[in-house]
Amino acid sequence: MNRQTKRAIVLGGSVAGLWTARVLADHFDEVLLLERDSLPDGPEERSGVPQSRQ
């Protein structure tokens, strides 16, 4: 029997995106998390994220 790999894509590495990816991992063979910002070396504000300006 030819089994196809079930894949999911999550857009955004926010807390919601990370949580969504975690939940989907229970139901899919592969989960790809895409984040437009590069990861910093340390804590810093992220462009496009309003809560980072508080």
N, CA, C, O and CB atoms as a CASP TS submission, in Angstrom:
PFRMAT TS
TARGET T0000
AUTHOR 0000-0000-0000
METHOD Language model
MODEL 1
PARENT N/A
ATOM      1  N   MET     1       0.842  -1.183   0.000  1.00  0.00           N
ATOM      2  CA  MET     1       0.000   0.000   0.000  1.00  0.00           C
ATOM      3  C   MET     1       0.884   1.241   0.000  1.00  0.00           C
ATOM      4  O   MET     1       1.837   1.327   0.774  1.00  0.00           O
ATOM      5  CB  MET     1      -0.956   0.001   1.219  1.00  0.00           C
ATOM      6  N   ASN     2       0.575   2.190  -0.854  1.00  0.00           N
ATOM      7  CA  ASN     2       1.342   3.421  -0.970  1.00  0.00           C
ATOM      8  C   ASN     2       0.784   4.461  -0.002  1.00  0.00           C
ATOM      9  O   ASN     2      -0.325   4.961  -0.190  1.00  0.00           O
ATOM     10  CB  ASN     2       1.314   3.954  -2.426  1.00  0.00           C
ATOM     11  N   ARG     3       1.549   4.780   1.020  1.00  0.00           N
ATOM     12  CA  ARG     3       1.098   5.742   2.035  1.00  0.00           C
ATOM     13  C   ARG     3       1.711   7.101   1.745  1.00  0.00           C
ATOM     14  O   ARG     3       2.928   7.222   1.603  1.00  0.00           O
ATOM     15  CB  ARG     3       1.476   5.268   3.470  1.00  0.00           C
ATOM     16  N   GLN     4       0.876   8.117   1.657  1.00  0.00           N
ATOM     17  CA  GLN     4       1.366   9.471   1.436  1.00  0.00           C
ATOM     18  C   GLN     4       1.650  10.134   2.777  1.00  0.00           C
ATOM     19  O   GLN     4       0.962   9.890   3.768  1.00  0.00           O
ATOM     20  CB  GLN     4       0.347  10.302   0.620  1.00  0.00           C
ATOM     21  N   THR     5       2.676  10.975   2.786  1.00  0.00           N
ATOM     22  CA  THR     5       3.025  11.714   3.989  1.00  0.00           C
ATOM     23  C   THR     5       2.052  12.873   4.164  1.00  0.00           C
ATOM     24  O   THR     5       1.820  13.650   3.238  1.00  0.00           O
ATOM     25  CB  THR     5       4.485  12.225   3.923  1.00  0.00           C
ATOM     26  N   LYS     6       1.493  12.976   5.349  1.00  0.00           N
ATOM     27  CA  LYS     6       0.600  14.091   5.654  1.00  0.00           C
ATOM     28  C   LYS     6       1.449  15.237   6.194  1.00  0.00           C
ATOM     29  O   LYS     6       2.200  15.073   7.155  1.00  0.00           O
ATOM     30  CB  LYS     6      -0.513  13.673   6.683  1.00  0.00           C
ATOM     31  N   ARG     7       1.315  16.413   5.552  1.00  0.00           N
ATOM     32  CA  ARG     7       2.123  17.573   5.926  1.00  0.00           C
ATOM     33  C   ARG     7       1.230  18.759   6.264  1.00  0.00           C
ATOM     34  O   ARG     7       0.154  18.935   5.694  1.00  0.00           O
ATOM     35  CB  ARG     7       3.094  17.944   4.795  1.00  0.00           C
ATOM     36  N   ALA     8       1.704  19.565   7.203  1.00  0.00           N
ATOM     37  CA  ALA     8       1.008  20.799   7.571  1.00  0.00           C
ATOM     38  C   ALA     8       2.023  21.937   7.557  1.00  0.00           C
ATOM     39  O   ALA     8       3.205  21.732   7.835  1.00  0.00           O
ATOM     40  CB  ALA     8       0.319  20.674   8.979  1.00  0.00           C
ATOM     41  N   ILE     9       1.550  23.130   7.231  1.00  0.00           N
ATOM     42  CA  ILE     9       2.394  24.323   7.238  1.00  0.00           C
ATOM     43  C   ILE     9       1.756  25.343   8.174  1.00  0.00           C
ATOM     44  O   ILE     9       0.559  25.614   8.091  1.00  0.00           O
ATOM     45  CB  ILE     9       2.571  24.913   5.792  1.00  0.00           C
ATOM     46  N   VAL    10       2.569  25.901   9.062  1.00  0.00           N
ATOM     47  CA  VAL    10       2.117  26.948   9.981  1.00  0.00           C
ATOM     48  C   VAL    10       2.887  28.215   9.636  1.00  0.00           C
ATOM     49  O   VAL    10       4.115  28.201   9.552  1.00  0.00           O
ATOM     50  CB  VAL    10       2.334  26.536  11.492  1.00  0.00           C
ATOM     51  N   LEU    11       2.165  29.302   9.437  1.00  0.00           N
ATOM     52  CA  LEU    11       2.794  30.584   9.118  1.00  0.00           C
ATOM     53  C   LEU    11       2.900  31.423  10.379  1.00  0.00           C
ATOM     54  O   LEU    11       1.888  31.810  10.962  1.00  0.00           O
ATOM     55  CB  LEU    11       1.996  31.341   8.027  1.00  0.00           C
ATOM     56  N   GLY    12       4.121  31.703  10.797  1.00  0.00           N
ATOM     57  CA  GLY    12       4.356  32.565  11.952  1.00  0.00           C
ATOM     58  C   GLY    12       4.834  31.808  13.171  1.00  0.00           C
ATOM     59  O   GLY    12       4.224  30.825  13.591  1.00  0.00           O
ATOM     60  N   GLY    13       5.934  32.279  13.733  1.00  0.00           N
ATOM     61  CA  GLY    13       6.529  31.636  14.896  1.00  0.00           C
ATOM     62  C   GLY    13       6.182  32.317  16.207  1.00  0.00           C
ATOM     63  O   GLY    13       6.967  32.287  17.155  1.00  0.00           O
ATOM     64  N   SER    14       5.005  32.930  16.261  1.00  0.00           N
ATOM     65  CA  SER    14       4.563  33.533  17.521  1.00  0.00           C
ATOM     66  C   SER    14       4.187  32.417  18.490  1.00  0.00           C
ATOM     67  O   SER    14       4.281  31.235  18.157  1.00  0.00           O
ATOM     68  CB  SER    14       3.356  34.505  17.293  1.00  0.00           C
ATOM     69  N   VAL    15       3.768  32.795  19.671  1.00  0.00           N
ATOM     70  CA  VAL    15       3.329  31.793  20.643  1.00  0.00           C
ATOM     71  C   VAL    15       2.178  30.975  20.051  1.00  0.00           C
ATOM     72  O   VAL    15       2.130  29.755  20.205  1.00  0.00           O
ATOM     73  CB  VAL    15       2.893  32.471  21.977  1.00  0.00           C
ATOM     74  N   ALA    16       1.260  31.655  19.378  1.00  0.00           N
ATOM     75  CA  ALA    16       0.130  30.947  18.762  1.00  0.00           C
ATOM     76  C   ALA    16       0.605  30.006  17.656  1.00  0.00           C
ATOM     77  O   ALA    16       0.108  28.886  17.537  1.00  0.00           O
ATOM     78  CB  ALA    16      -0.887  31.952  18.195  1.00  0.00           C
ATOM     79  N   GLY    17       1.560  30.454  16.854  1.00  0.00           N
ATOM     80  CA  GLY    17       2.084  29.608  15.791  1.00  0.00           C
ATOM     81  C   GLY    17       2.815  28.392  16.327  1.00  0.00           C
ATOM     82  O   GLY    17       2.665  27.288  15.804  1.00  0.00           O
ATOM     83  N   LEU    18       3.603  28.593  17.367  1.00  0.00           N
ATOM     84  CA  LEU    18       4.327  27.473  17.973  1.00  0.00           C
ATOM     85  C   LEU    18       3.358  26.463  18.586  1.00  0.00           C
ATOM     86  O   LEU    18       3.539  25.253  18.453  1.00  0.00           O
ATOM     87  CB  LEU    18       5.305  27.983  19.043  1.00  0.00           C
ATOM     88  N   TRP    19       2.337  26.974  19.253  1.00  0.00           N
ATOM     89  CA  TRP    19       1.344  26.087  19.864  1.00  0.00           C
ATOM     90  C   TRP    19       0.575  25.323  18.786  1.00  0.00           C
ATOM     91  O   TRP    19       0.316  24.128  18.928  1.00  0.00           O
ATOM     92  CB  TRP    19       0.368  26.895  20.750  1.00  0.00           C
ATOM     93  N   THR    20       0.216  26.012  17.723  1.00  0.00           N
ATOM     94  CA  THR    20      -0.492  25.363  16.622  1.00  0.00           C
ATOM     95  C   THR    20       0.360  24.257  16.009  1.00  0.00           C
ATOM     96  O   THR    20      -0.135  23.163  15.737  1.00  0.00           O
ATOM     97  CB  THR    20      -0.876  26.393  15.549  1.00  0.00           C
ATOM     98  N   ALA    21       1.637  24.544  15.796  1.00  0.00           N
ATOM     99  CA  ALA    21       2.541  23.534  15.237  1.00  0.00           C
ATOM    100  C   ALA    21       2.635  22.326  16.163  1.00  0.00           C
ATOM    101  O   ALA    21       2.666  21.185  15.703  1.00  0.00           O
ATOM    102  CB  ALA    21       3.941  24.131  15.001  1.00  0.00           C
ATOM    103  N   ARG    22       2.679  22.579  17.440  1.00  0.00           N
ATOM    104  CA  ARG    22       2.762  21.479  18.410  1.00  0.00           C
ATOM    105  C   ARG    22       1.519  20.592  18.351  1.00  0.00           C
ATOM    106  O   ARG    22       1.625  19.366  18.358  1.00  0.00           O
ATOM    107  CB  ARG    22       2.942  22.033  19.832  1.00  0.00           C
ATOM    108  N   VAL    23       0.355  21.209  18.295  1.00  0.00           N
ATOM    109  CA  VAL    23      -0.891  20.444  18.240  1.00  0.00           C
ATOM    110  C   VAL    23      -0.985  19.671  16.921  1.00  0.00           C
ATOM    111  O   VAL    23      -1.391  18.509  16.907  1.00  0.00           O
ATOM    112  CB  VAL    23      -2.111  21.383  18.404  1.00  0.00           C
ATOM    113  N   LEU    24      -0.614  20.313  15.824  1.00  0.00           N
ATOM    114  CA  LEU    24      -0.665  19.644  14.523  1.00  0.00           C
ATOM    115  C   LEU    24       0.299  18.463  14.447  1.00  0.00           C
ATOM    116  O   LEU    24       0.056  17.506  13.711  1.00  0.00           O
ATOM    117  CB  LEU    24      -0.349  20.636  13.414  1.00  0.00           C
ATOM    118  N   ALA    25       1.379  18.529  15.197  1.00  0.00           N
ATOM    119  CA  ALA    25       2.366  17.444  15.180  1.00  0.00           C
ATOM    120  C   ALA    25       1.764  16.117  15.636  1.00  0.00           C
ATOM    121  O   ALA    25       2.275  15.052  15.288  1.00  0.00           O
ATOM    122  CB  ALA    25       3.553  17.802  16.070  1.00  0.00           C
ATOM    123  N   ASP    26       0.694  16.173  16.402  1.00  0.00           N
ATOM    124  CA  ASP    26       0.016  14.946  16.826  1.00  0.00           C
ATOM    125  C   ASP    26      -0.816  14.329  15.704  1.00  0.00           C
ATOM    126  O   ASP    26      -1.197  13.161  15.785  1.00  0.00           O
ATOM    127  CB  ASP    26      -0.874  15.232  18.026  1.00  0.00           C
ATOM    128  N   HIS    27      -1.100  15.103  14.661  1.00  0.00           N
ATOM    129  CA  HIS    27      -2.012  14.653  13.617  1.00  0.00           C
ATOM    130  C   HIS    27      -1.383  14.560  12.233  1.00  0.00           C
ATOM    131  O   HIS    27      -1.995  14.023  11.310  1.00  0.00           O
ATOM    132  CB  HIS    27      -3.176  15.567  13.558  1.00  0.00           C
ATOM    133  N   PHE    28      -0.174  15.075  12.081  1.00  0.00           N
ATOM    134  CA  PHE    28       0.503  15.074  10.788  1.00  0.00           C
ATOM    135  C   PHE    28       1.878  14.428  10.924  1.00  0.00           C
ATOM    136  O   PHE    28       2.470  14.414  12.003  1.00  0.00           O
ATOM    137  CB  PHE    28       0.632  16.512  10.234  1.00  0.00           C
ATOM    138  N   ASP    29       2.370  13.893   9.811  1.00  0.00           N
ATOM    139  CA  ASP    29       3.706  13.292   9.806  1.00  0.00           C
ATOM    140  C   ASP    29       4.797  14.357   9.861  1.00  0.00           C
ATOM    141  O   ASP    29       5.835  14.158  10.492  1.00  0.00           O
ATOM    142  CB  ASP    29       3.890  12.422   8.562  1.00  0.00           C
ATOM    143  N   GLU    30       4.557  15.487   9.198  1.00  0.00           N
ATOM    144  CA  GLU    30       5.522  16.587   9.162  1.00  0.00           C
ATOM    145  C   GLU    30       4.793  17.904   9.379  1.00  0.00           C
ATOM    146  O   GLU    30       3.694  18.109   8.864  1.00  0.00           O
ATOM    147  CB  GLU    30       6.296  16.608   7.816  1.00  0.00           C
ATOM    148  N   VAL    31       5.409  18.789  10.143  1.00  0.00           N
ATOM    149  CA  VAL    31       4.880  20.140  10.338  1.00  0.00           C
ATOM    150  C   VAL    31       6.011  21.115  10.042  1.00  0.00           C
ATOM    151  O   VAL    31       7.083  21.040  10.642  1.00  0.00           O
ATOM    152  CB  VAL    31       4.311  20.343  11.799  1.00  0.00           C
ATOM    153  N   LEU    32       5.760  22.027   9.113  1.00  0.00           N
ATOM    154  CA  LEU    32       6.744  23.038   8.732  1.00  0.00           C
ATOM    155  C   LEU    32       6.292  24.374   9.302  1.00  0.00           C
ATOM    156  O   LEU    32       5.177  24.823   9.036  1.00  0.00           O
ATOM    157  CB  LEU    32       6.915  23.116   7.176  1.00  0.00           C
ATOM    158  N   LEU    33       7.152  25.005  10.079  1.00  0.00           N
ATOM    159  CA  LEU    33       6.858  26.299  10.687  1.00  0.00           C
ATOM    160  C   LEU    33       7.669  27.360   9.954  1.00  0.00           C
ATOM    161  O   LEU    33       8.899  27.311   9.947  1.00  0.00           O
ATOM    162  CB  LEU    33       7.179  26.299  12.222  1.00  0.00           C
ATOM    163  N   LEU    34       6.983  28.316   9.338  1.00  0.00           N
ATOM    164  CA  LEU    34       7.648  29.380   8.589  1.00  0.00           C
ATOM    165  C   LEU    34       7.553  30.692   9.358  1.00  0.00           C
ATOM    166  O   LEU    34       6.475  31.088   9.802  1.00  0.00           O
ATOM    167  CB  LEU    34       7.027  29.533   7.179  1.00  0.00           C
ATOM    168  N   GLU    35       8.688  31.357   9.510  1.00  0.00           N
ATOM    169  CA  GLU    35       8.756  32.649  10.194  1.00  0.00           C
ATOM    170  C   GLU    35       9.511  33.614   9.294  1.00  0.00           C
ATOM    171  O   GLU    35      10.593  33.290   8.805  1.00  0.00           O
ATOM    172  CB  GLU    35       9.447  32.526  11.599  1.00  0.00           C
ATOM    173  N   ARG    36       8.951  34.792   9.072  1.00  0.00           N
ATOM    174  CA  ARG    36       9.596  35.741   8.159  1.00  0.00           C
ATOM    175  C   ARG    36      10.796  36.451   8.783  1.00  0.00           C
ATOM    176  O   ARG    36      11.710  36.862   8.068  1.00  0.00           O
ATOM    177  CB  ARG    36       8.591  36.770   7.702  1.00  0.00           C
ATOM    178  N   ASP    37      10.803  36.595  10.093  1.00  0.00           N
ATOM    179  CA  ASP    37      11.917  37.266  10.762  1.00  0.00           C
ATOM    180  C   ASP    37      13.030  36.268  11.049  1.00  0.00           C
ATOM    181  O   ASP    37      12.775  35.092  11.308  1.00  0.00           O
ATOM    182  CB  ASP    37      11.446  37.940  12.070  1.00  0.00           C
ATOM    183  N   SER    38      14.266  36.751  10.999  1.00  0.00           N
ATOM    184  CA  SER    38      15.381  35.885  11.381  1.00  0.00           C
ATOM    185  C   SER    38      15.472  35.838  12.905  1.00  0.00           C
ATOM    186  O   SER    38      15.011  36.749  13.592  1.00  0.00           O
ATOM    187  CB  SER    38      16.723  36.388  10.759  1.00  0.00           C
ATOM    188  N   LEU    39      16.062  34.783  13.415  1.00  0.00           N
ATOM    189  CA  LEU    39      16.193  34.654  14.862  1.00  0.00           C
ATOM    190  C   LEU    39      17.356  35.513  15.354  1.00  0.00           C
ATOM    191  O   LEU    39      18.462  35.416  14.822  1.00  0.00           O
ATOM    192  CB  LEU    39      16.401  33.174  15.265  1.00  0.00           C
ATOM    193  N   PRO    40      17.118  36.348  16.359  1.00  0.00           N
ATOM    194  CA  PRO    40      18.186  37.193  16.891  1.00  0.00           C
ATOM    195  C   PRO    40      19.108  36.392  17.819  1.00  0.00           C
ATOM    196  O   PRO    40      18.780  35.284  18.242  1.00  0.00           O
ATOM    197  CB  PRO    40      17.590  38.398  17.644  1.00  0.00           C
ATOM    198  N   ASP    41      20.253  36.976  18.118  1.00  0.00           N
ATOM    199  CA  ASP    41      21.176  36.349  19.065  1.00  0.00           C
ATOM    200  C   ASP    41      20.666  36.452  20.497  1.00  0.00           C
ATOM    201  O   ASP    41      21.006  35.629  21.347  1.00  0.00           O
ATOM    202  CB  ASP    41      22.556  36.989  18.959  1.00  0.00           C
ATOM    203  N   GLY    42      19.856  37.460  20.756  1.00  0.00           N
ATOM    204  CA  GLY    42      19.303  37.664  22.093  1.00  0.00           C
ATOM    205  C   GLY    42      17.937  38.309  21.987  1.00  0.00           C
ATOM    206  O   GLY    42      17.423  38.489  20.883  1.00  0.00           O
ATOM    207  N   PRO    43      17.339  38.661  23.116  1.00  0.00           N
ATOM    208  CA  PRO    43      16.011  39.284  23.097  1.00  0.00           C
ATOM    209  C   PRO    43      16.038  40.640  22.387  1.00  0.00           C
ATOM    210  O   PRO    43      16.936  41.451  22.615  1.00  0.00           O
ATOM    211  CB  PRO    43      15.485  39.455  24.528  1.00  0.00           C
ATOM    212  N   GLU    44      15.059  40.872  21.537  1.00  0.00           N
ATOM    213  CA  GLU    44      14.909  42.168  20.882  1.00  0.00           C
ATOM    214  C   GLU    44      13.508  42.282  20.311  1.00  0.00           C
ATOM    215  O   GLU    44      12.808  41.281  20.160  1.00  0.00           O
ATOM    216  CB  GLU    44      15.970  42.358  19.771  1.00  0.00           C
ATOM    217  N   GLU    45      13.097  43.513  19.991  1.00  0.00           N
ATOM    218  CA  GLU    45      11.781  43.738  19.412  1.00  0.00           C
ATOM    219  C   GLU    45      11.719  43.148  18.014  1.00  0.00           C
ATOM    220  O   GLU    45      12.719  43.120  17.296  1.00  0.00           O
ATOM    221  CB  GLU    45      11.448  45.235  19.378  1.00  0.00           C
ATOM    222  N   ARG    46      10.534  42.675  17.634  1.00  0.00           N
ATOM    223  CA  ARG    46      10.325  42.124  16.298  1.00  0.00           C
ATOM    224  C   ARG    46       9.461  43.078  15.497  1.00  0.00           C
ATOM    225  O   ARG    46       8.438  43.556  15.987  1.00  0.00           O
ATOM    226  CB  ARG    46       9.673  40.720  16.367  1.00  0.00           C
ATOM    227  N   SER    47       9.864  43.356  14.276  1.00  0.00           N
ATOM    228  CA  SER    47       9.046  44.207  13.421  1.00  0.00           C
ATOM    229  C   SER    47       7.765  43.470  13.055  1.00  0.00           C
ATOM    230  O   SER    47       7.767  42.254  12.862  1.00  0.00           O
ATOM    231  CB  SER    47       9.822  44.625  12.146  1.00  0.00           C
ATOM    232  N   GLY    48       6.681  44.215  12.965  1.00  0.00           N
ATOM    233  CA  GLY    48       5.407  43.611  12.595  1.00  0.00           C
ATOM    234  C   GLY    48       4.674  42.943  13.736  1.00  0.00           C
ATOM    235  O   GLY    48       3.634  42.320  13.523  1.00  0.00           O
ATOM    236  N   VAL    49       5.198  43.062  14.944  1.00  0.00           N
ATOM    237  CA  VAL    49       4.547  42.456  16.103  1.00  0.00           C
ATOM    238  C   VAL    49       4.212  43.577  17.079  1.00  0.00           C
ATOM    239  O   VAL    49       5.092  44.051  17.798  1.00  0.00           O
ATOM    240  CB  VAL    49       5.461  41.361  16.777  1.00  0.00           C
ATOM    241  N   PRO    50       2.948  44.010  17.114  1.00  0.00           N
ATOM    242  CA  PRO    50       2.581  45.176  17.920  1.00  0.00           C
ATOM    243  C   PRO    50       2.908  45.034  19.405  1.00  0.00           C
ATOM    244  O   PRO    50       3.272  46.019  20.048  1.00  0.00           O
ATOM    245  CB  PRO    50       1.121  45.444  17.766  1.00  0.00           C
ATOM    246  N   GLN    51       2.786  43.840  19.954  1.00  0.00           N
ATOM    247  CA  GLN    51       3.025  43.688  21.389  1.00  0.00           C
ATOM    248  C   GLN    51       4.494  43.877  21.763  1.00  0.00           C
ATOM    249  O   GLN    51       4.811  44.014  22.944  1.00  0.00           O
ATOM    250  CB  GLN    51       2.557  42.324  21.846  1.00  0.00           C
ATOM    251  N   SER    52       5.389  43.887  20.786  1.00  0.00           N
ATOM    252  CA  SER    52       6.804  44.078  21.109  1.00  0.00           C
ATOM    253  C   SER    52       7.118  45.535  21.437  1.00  0.00           C
ATOM    254  O   SER    52       8.200  45.835  21.942  1.00  0.00           O
ATOM    255  CB  SER    52       7.676  43.609  19.949  1.00  0.00           C
ATOM    256  N   ARG    53       6.184  46.442  21.154  1.00  0.00           N
ATOM    257  CA  ARG    53       6.422  47.870  21.394  1.00  0.00           C
ATOM    258  C   ARG    53       5.861  48.341  22.728  1.00  0.00           C
ATOM    259  O   ARG    53       5.822  49.547  22.973  1.00  0.00           O
ATOM    260  CB  ARG    53       5.816  48.690  20.277  1.00  0.00           C
ATOM    261  N   GLN    54       5.438  47.461  23.577  1.00  0.00           N
ATOM    262  CA  GLN    54       4.849  47.861  24.861  1.00  0.00           C
ATOM    263  C   GLN    54       5.908  48.304  25.828  1.00  0.00           C
ATOM    264  O   GLN    54       5.596  48.676  26.959  1.00  0.00           O
ATOM    265  CB  GLN    54       4.047  46.723  25.468  1.00  0.00           C
TER
END
